[in-house]
Amino acid sequence: MKKRMFMALAVALTGVSMVVAAGNGELKIQSEASVQKVHAAEIHQIGVEPIPATGQITIEDLLAVQGGETEDPRALEGVSDPEDVPVDEASVEDTTADEYASLAIANVTNYVNVRTEPNTDSAVVGKIYDGAVAQILDVAGEDQDWFRIISGNVEGYIKAEFFIYGDAAAEVVDNYVTRYAVVTADRLNVRRDPATDAKRIGYIDNGEKVKILENDGDWLKVQYTDSKEGYISAEYVTISEEFIYAKTIEEEQAEIAAQKALQAREQTAEQDAPEVITNITLPTTTYTSNAELRQGIIDYAMQYLGNRYVHGGSSLSGGTDCSGFTCFIYAEFGYSISRTPGGQYSGAGRSISSEELQPGDIVCYSSNEGKSCTHVGLYIGDGQIIHSANSRKGVIISAVDYSPIIGMRNVID
């Protein structure tokens, strides 16, 4: 039974059909030029044909997605002392190689519906937009040509043809990060041009964020509303890198309401809603030395030991991936670093040697013979790292040299 299931999985993900001859178990491979049919109702775009699916997932990768044979990562919950935690001697194949096996990136012109069942007649539970990341949980459908995915708060079924996935997705994931400006002032004006005397077109309140279009240093060009661009002062924002995710129907409605609120601000006179830039949010904890700060970072990271791994996840508590783990840990201490392994390898702090490695530094790994950075972890001392390993293991502790190291980054000093 398992053998047949694995064959069916391979059919869906390689574009060929497999036929087992009755009685002798002979395996025949037959190409199918039109194995996937276009469901026009699923594609919300005008005059554009669907983009073919791309990617490669092996049977071993699918086994990893299905659960594999490992311990429950939550078994380590509540353990706070690194010395009490057994080091996970994970191999390259077990951690970094299969980390991206279930990664999928939506490849459509606008959006595709996420449904409750693997067919176009079932209810819509959300929408996944172009460039949104998802984690493949399973393959399904009569022809095994649907993915069951989870993306953000949406879980459901989408045709596999609407994704870049597997190795192909891993190669381009750095291109799908969106940069946002998050306002730290109480209120910050959005202006037509990059100058304090330029006409104001609206404002953004504390904690709100807008997509960055250009970074000119002192000023950021941002997408203020769907139809308007503007400029804000870079001095009063923090920059975050995030993936986009599928949206539930409720989330989409809330987003539409937020856009309407922003548009309404354009009618508010500047004197009625003055800019306020005195109340800037600062880190709540003061550290007397870098060594103390580094220990604070490690102590904070250890709280998430045993948490689950989620591709493109946006929350330490809800689950995230390797680079999300290091990115969000550092964000809690006021540091803005890239959201992707490649971005952290090339631009997080400064490059250091193994002799300079200290607790809190980022260790960068490669599972493709050094062609790119495919994984990162946080060094905790004593030859160990804490990292969000993969969908089977979650956040674990491993030996720092469990996998080929291609670089180390000091973000703190």
PATORZA-516081 format. One record per residue (C-alpha): x, y, z; residue in three letters. Coordinates in steps of 0.02 Angstrom, whole numbers. Each point is the difference from the previous one (the first is absolute). Example, Ala and Ser with C-alpha at 12.3 -4.5 7.8 and 13.67 -1.06 7.14 Angstrom:
REM residues 2
+--------+--------+--------+---------+
!     c1 !     c2 !     c3 ! residuo !
+--------+--------+--------+---------+
!    615 !   -225 !    390 !     ALA !
!     69 !    172 !    -33 !     SER !
+--------+--------+--------+---------+
REM end
This chain:
REM residues 413
+--------+--------+--------+---------+
!     c1 !     c2 !     c3 ! residuo !
+--------+--------+--------+---------+
!      0 !      0 !      0 !     MET !
!    139 !    121 !     46 !     LYS !
!     93 !    -43 !   -160 !     LYS !
!   -151 !     45 !   -105 !     ARG !
!    -24 !    163 !     95 !     MET !
!    180 !     50 !    -31 !     PHE !
!    -20 !    -37 !   -186 !     MET !
!   -154 !    109 !     -5 !     ALA !
!     95 !    141 !     85 !     LEU !
!    138 !    -13 !   -128 !     ALA !
!   -127 !      9 !   -142 !     VAL !
!    -68 !    164 !     64 !     ALA !
!    169 !     81 !     19 !     LEU !
!     99 !    -59 !   -150 !     THR !
!   -126 !     18 !   -141 !     GLY !
!      5 !   -183 !    -52 !     VAL !
!   -120 !   -145 !     23 !     SER !
!     49 !   -164 !     78 !     MET !
!    -89 !   -162 !    -39 !     VAL !
!     29 !   -162 !     95 !     VAL !
!    -39 !   -151 !   -108 !     ALA !
!   -120 !   -120 !     82 !     ALA !
!     78 !   -156 !     71 !     GLY !
!    185 !     35 !    -24 !     ASN !
!     25 !    170 !     81 !     GLY !
!     86 !     68 !   -156 !     GLU !
!     16 !    188 !      4 !     LEU !
!    -30 !     96 !   -161 !     LYS !
!     28 !    187 !    -20 !     ILE !
!   -105 !     94 !   -124 !     GLN !
!     11 !    187 !    -40 !     SER !
!   -157 !    105 !      5 !     GLU !
!      3 !    160 !   -101 !     ALA !
!   -161 !     65 !     72 !     SER !
!    -12 !    -75 !    173 !     VAL !
!    -62 !    163 !     75 !     GLN !
!   -161 !     85 !    -55 !     LYS !
!    -32 !    185 !     18 !     VAL !
!   -141 !     44 !    119 !     HIS !
!    -42 !    175 !    -58 !     ALA !
!   -110 !     30 !    150 !     ALA !
!    153 !    -15 !    112 !     GLU !
!    103 !    132 !    -90 !     ILE !
!    -49 !    179 !     37 !     HIS !
!     88 !     89 !   -141 !     GLN !
!    -48 !     72 !   -170 !     ILE !
!     64 !    -71 !   -163 !     GLY !
!    146 !    -93 !     79 !     VAL !
!     31 !   -186 !     -8 !     GLU !
!     51 !    -90 !    162 !     PRO !
!    186 !     -9 !     33 !     ILE !
!     63 !   -180 !     -2 !     PRO !
!     52 !    -76 !    165 !     ALA !
!    185 !    -18 !     32 !     THR !
!     97 !    -90 !    133 !     GLY !
!     70 !   -166 !     51 !     GLN !
!    -44 !   -100 !    154 !     ILE !
!     71 !   -172 !     30 !     THR !
!    -86 !   -145 !     87 !     ILE !
!    117 !     26 !    148 !     GLU !
!    -51 !    183 !      9 !     ASP !
!   -183 !    -49 !     -2 !     LEU !
!     31 !   -121 !    142 !     LEU !
!     71 !    145 !     98 !     ALA !
!   -156 !    101 !    -37 !     VAL !
!   -109 !   -145 !     54 !     GLN !
!     83 !     -7 !    170 !     GLY !
!    148 !   -119 !    -13 !     GLY !
!     69 !   -101 !    143 !     GLU !
!     55 !    124 !    133 !     THR !
!    -44 !     49 !    174 !     GLU !
!   -132 !    132 !     33 !     ASP !
!     97 !    165 !     12 !     PRO !
!   -118 !     58 !    137 !     ARG !
!     72 !   -134 !    113 !     ALA !
!    134 !    126 !     49 !     LEU !
!   -122 !    135 !     54 !     GLU !
!     37 !     75 !    168 !     GLY !
!    186 !    -36 !     -8 !     VAL !
!     96 !    162 !     21 !     SER !
!    178 !    -53 !     39 !     ASP !
!    102 !    -42 !   -157 !     PRO !
!    106 !   -122 !    100 !     GLU !
!   -156 !   -102 !     38 !     ASP !
!    -47 !    -18 !   -183 !     VAL !
!     71 !   -143 !   -103 !     PRO !
!     88 !     61 !   -157 !     VAL !
!    -92 !    -52 !   -156 !     ASP !
!    131 !    -77 !   -114 !     GLU !
!   -100 !     39 !   -157 !     ALA !
!     79 !    -37 !   -167 !     SER !
!      0 !    117 !   -149 !     VAL !
!   -131 !   -105 !    -87 !     GLU !
!   -108 !     -5 !    155 !     ASP !
!     -5 !    186 !     30 !     THR !
!     56 !    123 !   -132 !     THR !
!    -31 !   -106 !   -154 !     ALA !
!   -181 !    -35 !     40 !     ASP !
!    -36 !    169 !     78 !     GLU !
!    -61 !     68 !   -166 !     TYR !
!    -78 !   -161 !    -64 !     ALA !
!   -174 !     58 !     50 !     SER !
!     23 !    185 !    -42 !     LEU !
!   -120 !     69 !   -130 !     ALA !
!    -15 !    175 !    -75 !     ILE !
!   -161 !     53 !    -88 !     ALA !
!     33 !     37 !   -184 !     ASN !
!   -156 !     84 !    -70 !     VAL !
!    -44 !    170 !    -70 !     THR !
!   -118 !     51 !    139 !     ASN !
!    -67 !   -132 !    119 !     TYR !
!    -70 !   -175 !     12 !     VAL !
!   -135 !    -64 !    117 !     ASN !
!     45 !   -117 !    142 !     VAL !
!   -136 !   -131 !     20 !     ARG !
!    -60 !   -121 !    133 !     THR !
!     18 !   -152 !   -115 !     GLU !
!    108 !    -42 !   -153 !     PRO !
!   -131 !     52 !   -128 !     ASN !
!    -73 !    161 !    -70 !     THR !
!   -173 !    -35 !     70 !     ASP !
!     51 !     12 !    183 !     SER !
!    -12 !    155 !    109 !     ALA !
!    129 !    139 !     -8 !     VAL !
!     92 !     29 !    166 !     VAL !
!    123 !    131 !    -59 !     GLY !
!    105 !     70 !   -141 !     LYS !
!    185 !    -19 !    -37 !     ILE !
!     79 !    141 !    -97 !     TYR !
!    147 !     -1 !   -119 !     ASP !
!    163 !    -18 !     93 !     GLY !
!    -78 !    -64 !    161 !     ALA !
!     94 !   -141 !     86 !     VAL !
!    -80 !   -161 !     61 !     ALA !
!     47 !   -167 !     74 !     GLN !
!    -54 !   -156 !    -91 !     ILE !
!    -83 !   -120 !    121 !     LEU !
!    -58 !   -133 !   -122 !     ASP !
!    -48 !    -38 !   -179 !     VAL !
!   -179 !    -43 !    -42 !     ALA !
!   -135 !     -6 !   -131 !     GLY !
!    -60 !   -134 !   -119 !     GLU !
!    154 !     26 !   -109 !     ASP !
!    113 !     45 !    147 !     GLN !
!     20 !    174 !    -75 !     ASP !
!    -54 !    105 !    150 !     TRP !
!    103 !     58 !    148 !     PHE !
!    -67 !     12 !    177 !     ARG !
!     90 !    153 !     64 !     ILE !
!     11 !    114 !    150 !     ILE !
!     41 !    183 !    -24 !     SER !
!    -23 !    124 !    141 !     GLY !
!   -167 !    -41 !     80 !     ASN !
!    -66 !    -87 !   -156 !     VAL !
!      1 !   -188 !    -23 !     GLU !
!    -79 !    -85 !   -149 !     GLY !
!     22 !    -64 !   -178 !     TYR !
!     70 !     81 !   -159 !     ILE !
!     49 !    -74 !   -168 !     LYS !
!    187 !    -40 !     -3 !     ALA !
!     19 !     89 !   -168 !     GLU !
!    -15 !    168 !     86 !     PHE !
!    161 !    -18 !    100 !     PHE !
!    188 !      6 !    -15 !     ILE !
!     56 !   -133 !    123 !     TYR !
!    143 !   -106 !     66 !     GLY !
!    174 !     38 !    -67 !     ASP !
!    -65 !    132 !   -121 !     ALA !
!    -82 !     95 !    143 !     ALA !
!    157 !     -9 !    108 !     ALA !
!    101 !     80 !   -139 !     GLU !
!   -112 !    153 !    -15 !     VAL !
!    -71 !     23 !    175 !     VAL !
!    110 !    154 !     31 !     ASP !
!    -96 !     89 !   -138 !     ASN !
!   -165 !    -17 !     90 !     TYR !
!     37 !    100 !    157 !     VAL !
!    -96 !    162 !     23 !     THR !
!     75 !    145 !     98 !     ARG !
!   -112 !    103 !    114 !     TYR !
!     22 !    159 !    100 !     ALA !
!    -75 !    -15 !    174 !     VAL !
!    -35 !    168 !     83 !     VAL !
!     82 !     30 !    170 !     THR !
!    -66 !    177 !     23 !     ALA !
!   -175 !     35 !     64 !     ASP !
!    -46 !     69 !   -171 !     ARG !
!    101 !     25 !   -158 !     LEU !
!    -49 !    101 !   -152 !     ASN !
!      3 !    -72 !   -175 !     VAL !
!     53 !    133 !   -126 !     ARG !
!     -8 !     17 !   -189 !     ARG !
!    187 !     34 !    -14 !     ASP !
!    151 !    -40 !    112 !     PRO !
!      2 !    166 !     95 !     ALA !
!    -78 !     64 !    161 !     THR !
!    -82 !    145 !    -92 !     ASP !
!    -77 !   -112 !   -134 !     ALA !
!   -189 !    -20 !     -7 !     LYS !
!    -66 !   -129 !    121 !     ARG !
!   -109 !   -138 !    -74 !     ILE !
!    -39 !    -90 !    163 !     GLY !
!     76 !    -71 !    158 !     TYR !
!     43 !   -166 !     84 !     ILE !
!    -23 !    -36 !    184 !     ASP !
!    116 !    -90 !    120 !     ASN !
!     22 !   -185 !    -39 !     GLY !
!    -78 !     11 !   -173 !     GLU !
!    104 !    -55 !   -148 !     LYS !
!     12 !     40 !   -184 !     VAL !
!     91 !    -85 !   -143 !     LYS !
!    167 !     78 !    -46 !     ILE !
!     25 !     36 !   -185 !     LEU !
!    167 !     92 !     10 !     GLU !
!    125 !     40 !    137 !     ASN !
!     89 !    166 !    -29 !     ASP !
!     83 !      5 !    170 !     GLY !
!    -87 !    143 !     91 !     ASP !
!   -166 !    -30 !    -88 !     TRP !
!    -96 !   -156 !    -48 !     LEU !
!   -116 !    -10 !   -148 !     LYS !
!   -149 !   -104 !     54 !     VAL !
!   -163 !    -71 !    -67 !     GLN !
!   -120 !    102 !    107 !     TYR !
!   -164 !    -64 !    -73 !     THR !
!    -39 !   -112 !   -148 !     ASP !
!      0 !    152 !   -114 !     SER !
!    121 !    120 !     84 !     LYS !
!    186 !      2 !     35 !     GLU !
!     87 !    120 !    117 !     GLY !
!    153 !     36 !    107 !     TYR !
!     32 !    -19 !    187 !     ILE !
!    149 !     44 !    108 !     SER !
!    113 !   -151 !     26 !     ALA !
!     50 !     66 !    171 !     GLU !
!   -164 !    -50 !     80 !     TYR !
!    -25 !   -177 !    -64 !     VAL !
!     77 !   -171 !     13 !     THR !
!     17 !   -106 !   -155 !     ILE !
!    -61 !   -179 !      2 !     SER !
!      9 !   -136 !   -132 !     GLU !
!   -149 !   -116 !    -15 !     GLU !
!    -75 !   -129 !   -115 !     PHE !
!   -178 !     19 !    -58 !     ILE !
!   -127 !   -135 !     40 !     TYR !
!   -171 !    -59 !    -50 !     ALA !
!   -144 !     96 !     77 !     LYS !
!   -159 !    -64 !     79 !     THR !
!   -161 !     81 !    -55 !     ILE !
!     -5 !     93 !    166 !     GLU !
!    180 !     60 !    -18 !     GLU !
!    -35 !     66 !   -174 !     GLU !
!   -152 !     95 !     62 !     GLN !
!    103 !     76 !    141 !     ALA !
!    134 !     52 !   -125 !     GLU !
!   -128 !     84 !   -111 !     ILE !
!    -67 !     95 !    151 !     ALA !
!    176 !     56 !     47 !     ALA !
!     30 !     64 !   -177 !     GLN !
!   -161 !    101 !      9 !     LYS !
!     57 !     75 !    165 !     ALA !
!    164 !     54 !    -79 !     LEU !
!    -90 !     78 !   -147 !     GLN !
!   -114 !     95 !    118 !     ALA !
!    152 !     80 !     81 !     ARG !
!     38 !     88 !   -164 !     GLU !
!   -150 !    112 !     36 !     GLN !
!     63 !     48 !    174 !     THR !
!     86 !    169 !      7 !     ALA !
!    179 !     -2 !     66 !     GLU !
!    -44 !    121 !    140 !     GLN !
!   -140 !   -117 !     57 !     ASP !
!    117 !   -151 !      9 !     ALA !
!    175 !     68 !     33 !     PRO !
!    155 !   -108 !    -15 !     GLU !
!     63 !    -64 !    169 !     VAL !
!    178 !    -66 !      6 !     ILE !
!     48 !     12 !    182 !     THR !
!    -58 !   -170 !     62 !     ASN !
!    121 !   -122 !    -82 !     ILE !
!     -9 !   -181 !     57 !     THR !
!    167 !    -57 !     71 !     LEU !
!     59 !   -169 !     66 !     PRO !
!    -66 !    -25 !    176 !     THR !
!    156 !    -84 !     69 !     THR !
!    169 !     85 !     20 !     THR !
!    156 !   -108 !     -2 !     TYR !
!    160 !     59 !     81 !     THR !
!    116 !    -96 !   -118 !     SER !
!     -3 !    -94 !   -165 !     ASN !
!     32 !   -161 !     95 !     ALA !
!   -157 !     30 !    102 !     GLU !
!    -97 !     40 !   -158 !     LEU !
!     60 !   -159 !    -84 !     ARG !
!    -55 !   -103 !    149 !     GLN !
!   -169 !     87 !     -3 !     GLY !
!    -20 !    -48 !   -183 !     ILE !
!     42 !   -182 !     37 !     ILE !
!   -116 !     -7 !    151 !     ASP !
!   -140 !     71 !   -105 !     TYR !
!     30 !   -122 !   -143 !     ALA !
!      0 !   -149 !    119 !     MET !
!   -180 !     37 !     48 !     GLN !
!    -52 !    -62 !   -172 !     TYR !
!     91 !   -166 !      8 !     LEU !
!   -119 !   -136 !    -61 !     GLY !
!   -113 !    119 !    -97 !     ASN !
!    -55 !    -53 !   -173 !     ARG !
!     77 !     42 !   -167 !     TYR !
!   -109 !     93 !   -127 !     VAL !
!     59 !     51 !   -174 !     HIS !
!     -6 !    189 !    -10 !     GLY !
!    -78 !      7 !    173 !     GLY !
!    -20 !    173 !     74 !     SER !
!      1 !    -42 !    185 !     SER !
!    124 !    -74 !    123 !     LEU !
!   -142 !    -68 !    105 !     SER !
!   -106 !    -60 !   -145 !     GLY !
!    147 !    -71 !    -96 !     GLY !
!    124 !     59 !   -129 !     THR !
!    147 !    -61 !   -105 !     ASP !
!    188 !     12 !     28 !     CYS !
!     27 !    179 !    -58 !     SER !
!   -164 !     58 !     76 !     GLY !
!     60 !    -67 !    167 !     PHE !
!    161 !    102 !     -1 !     THR !
!    -83 !    152 !    -80 !     CYS !
!   -141 !      9 !    128 !     PHE !
!    115 !    -34 !    147 !     ILE !
!    110 !    146 !    -50 !     TYR !
!   -151 !    111 !    -34 !     ALA !
!    -50 !    -17 !    183 !     GLU !
!    166 !     82 !     45 !     PHE !
!    -14 !    142 !   -124 !     GLY !
!    100 !    -73 !   -145 !     TYR !
!    -66 !     -7 !   -177 !     SER !
!     75 !   -141 !   -105 !     ILE !
!    -54 !    -89 !   -158 !     SER !
!   -143 !   -124 !      3 !     ARG !
!     89 !   -129 !   -109 !     THR !
!    154 !   -111 !     25 !     PRO !
!     85 !     77 !   -152 !     GLY !
!    -33 !    176 !     61 !     GLY !
!     69 !    -37 !    173 !     GLN !
!    154 !    -83 !    -73 !     TYR !
!     39 !    150 !   -110 !     SER !
!    -58 !    145 !    106 !     GLY !
!    -33 !    -35 !    184 !     ALA !
!    134 !     92 !    100 !     GLY !
!    178 !    -44 !    -49 !     ARG !
!     87 !   -160 !    -51 !     SER !
!    107 !    -82 !    135 !     ILE !
!    114 !   -151 !     16 !     SER !
!    -30 !   -153 !    107 !     SER !
!    125 !     68 !    128 !     GLU !
!   -109 !    155 !     22 !     GLU !
!   -164 !    -95 !     19 !     LEU !
!    -99 !     50 !    155 !     GLN !
!   -172 !    -44 !     71 !     PRO !
!   -132 !     95 !    -97 !     GLY !
!     92 !     -4 !   -166 !     ASP !
!    -83 !    -74 !   -155 !     ILE !
!     75 !   -157 !    -79 !     VAL !
!    -36 !    -25 !   -186 !     CYS !
!    -10 !   -170 !    -86 !     TYR !
!    -14 !    -69 !   -176 !     SER !
!    -76 !   -162 !    -60 !     SER !
!     50 !     30 !   -182 !     ASN !
!    189 !     -3 !     13 !     GLU !
!     15 !    184 !     40 !     GLY !
!    -99 !     67 !   -147 !     LYS !
!   -115 !     94 !    118 !     SER !
!    -46 !     16 !    183 !     CYS !
!   -145 !   -118 !     33 !     THR !
!     -9 !      0 !    189 !     HIS !
!     46 !    107 !    152 !     VAL !
!     10 !    -28 !    187 !     GLY !
!     38 !     99 !    157 !     LEU !
!    160 !    -45 !     91 !     TYR !
!    -30 !    -29 !    186 !     ILE !
!    177 !    -47 !     54 !     GLY !
!     85 !   -164 !     43 !     ASP !
!      1 !    -53 !   -183 !     GLY !
!   -189 !      5 !    -19 !     GLN !
!   -134 !     96 !    -95 !     ILE !
!   -187 !     19 !     24 !     ILE !
!    -96 !      3 !   -163 !     HIS !
!   -167 !    -34 !    -82 !     SER !
!     56 !   -157 !    -89 !     ALA !
!   -142 !    -66 !   -107 !     ASN !
!   -183 !    -48 !      2 !     SER !
!     36 !   -165 !     89 !     ARG !
!    113 !     62 !    139 !     LYS !
!    -51 !    180 !     33 !     GLY !
!    115 !    107 !    107 !     VAL !
!    144 !   -106 !     66 !     ILE !
!    180 !      8 !     59 !     ILE !
!    135 !    -73 !   -111 !     SER !
!    189 !     -6 !     -5 !     ALA !
!     64 !    155 !    -89 !     VAL !
!     92 !   -107 !   -128 !     ASP !
!   -142 !   -120 !    -36 !     TYR !
!     -4 !     65 !   -179 !     SER !
!    125 !     89 !   -115 !     PRO !
!     25 !    180 !     61 !     ILE !
!     25 !    135 !   -131 !     ILE !
!      4 !    154 !    111 !     GLY !
!    -30 !     80 !    169 !     MET !
!    -74 !    171 !     34 !     ARG !
!     21 !    117 !    149 !     ASN !
!   -153 !    114 !      9 !     VAL !
!     35 !     76 !    171 !     ILE !
!    174 !     77 !     -3 !     ASP !
+--------+--------+--------+---------+
REM end
